[in-house]
Amino acid sequence: MSKLSIVGEFWDFLKVRKKWWLLPIVLALVLLGSLIVFTQGSALAPFIYALF
């Protein structure tokens, strides 16, 4: 199963079940996770972790 099929299935779930309120939550979690992953090895890491 590829990552694109998971995104497609999630999109179909949102359309069929009318759960549009889940989309901002999932997007915020993905953005927060990617921020932590990409700044982990950089000099910005102490400043990012100070926010939380």
Residue frames relative to the residue before (quaternion, step in Angstrom):
aa qw qx qy qz dx dy dz
M 1.0000 0.0000 0.0000 0.0000 0.00 0.00 0.00
S 0.2734 -0.7835 0.5363 0.1538 3.57 -0.68 1.02
K 0.6644 -0.5096 0.3730 0.3997 3.54 -1.31 0.30
L 0.6347 0.5415 -0.3335 0.4391 3.58 1.05 -0.70
S 0.6430 0.5099 -0.3399 0.4594 3.58 1.04 -0.62
I 0.6127 0.5327 -0.3520 0.4657 3.58 1.11 -0.60
V 0.6446 0.5015 -0.3151 0.4833 3.58 1.00 -0.82
G 0.6536 0.5160 -0.3100 0.4587 3.59 0.97 -0.81
E 0.6589 0.4932 -0.3101 0.4760 3.57 0.97 -0.81
F 0.6354 0.5165 -0.3319 0.4683 3.58 1.02 -0.74
W 0.6433 0.5190 -0.3160 0.4658 3.58 1.00 -0.85
D 0.6483 0.5023 -0.3131 0.4790 3.61 0.99 -0.82
F 0.6209 0.5387 -0.3360 0.4598 3.58 1.03 -0.76
L 0.6599 0.5046 -0.3092 0.4629 3.59 0.94 -0.89
K 0.6723 0.5003 -0.3032 0.4535 3.59 0.95 -0.84
V 0.7135 0.4641 -0.2690 0.4507 3.58 0.83 -0.99
R 0.7737 0.3808 -0.1880 0.4701 3.56 0.82 -0.99
K 0.3432 -0.7682 0.4693 0.2679 3.59 1.33 -0.15
K 0.3689 0.7223 -0.4863 0.3250 3.56 0.96 0.96
W 0.0619 0.8556 -0.5102 0.0620 3.59 0.82 0.99
W 0.5826 0.5944 -0.3776 0.4057 3.59 1.17 -0.44
L 0.5861 0.5824 -0.3731 0.4220 3.63 1.21 -0.30
L 0.5698 0.6446 -0.3755 0.3447 3.59 1.11 -0.64
P 0.6949 0.4489 -0.3177 0.4634 3.69 0.75 -0.80
I 0.6170 0.5433 -0.3469 0.4515 3.58 1.07 -0.66
V 0.6766 0.4834 -0.2900 0.4737 3.58 0.89 -0.94
L 0.6540 0.5092 -0.3198 0.4590 3.59 0.94 -0.81
A 0.6449 0.5089 -0.3246 0.4688 3.59 0.98 -0.78
L 0.6569 0.5048 -0.3137 0.4640 3.60 0.96 -0.79
V 0.6501 0.5029 -0.3180 0.4726 3.59 0.99 -0.80
L 0.6650 0.4975 -0.3089 0.4636 3.60 0.92 -0.84
L 0.6569 0.5033 -0.3078 0.4695 3.57 0.96 -0.84
G 0.6588 0.5074 -0.3033 0.4654 3.59 0.97 -0.83
S 0.6760 0.4753 -0.3032 0.4745 3.56 0.94 -0.82
L 0.6036 0.5472 -0.3575 0.4565 3.61 1.07 -0.63
I 0.6698 0.4877 -0.2974 0.4744 3.57 0.93 -0.86
V 0.6718 0.4988 -0.3074 0.4533 3.60 0.91 -0.87
F 0.7303 0.4500 -0.2597 0.4436 3.60 0.81 -0.95
T 0.7306 0.3978 -0.2545 0.4932 3.62 1.08 -0.50
Q 0.3946 0.7538 -0.4590 0.2556 3.59 1.24 0.03
G 0.7919 0.3111 -0.1654 0.4988 3.57 0.86 -0.86
S 0.5999 0.5907 -0.3642 0.3982 3.59 1.16 0.13
A 0.6536 -0.5084 0.3886 0.4041 3.54 -1.32 0.05
L 0.5945 0.5814 -0.3614 0.4218 3.60 1.23 -0.22
A 0.4574 0.7328 -0.4260 0.2691 3.58 1.20 -0.37
P 0.6793 0.4740 -0.3391 0.4460 3.69 0.75 -0.77
F 0.6612 0.5032 -0.3176 0.4569 3.59 1.05 -0.62
I 0.6352 0.5158 -0.3246 0.4745 3.57 1.08 -0.70
Y 0.6902 0.4721 -0.2864 0.4676 3.59 0.89 -0.88
A 0.5919 0.5665 -0.3737 0.4349 3.60 1.15 -0.44
L 0.5855 0.5872 -0.3686 0.4202 3.59 1.17 -0.46
F 0.7435 0.3741 -0.2089 0.5135 3.57 1.10 -0.64
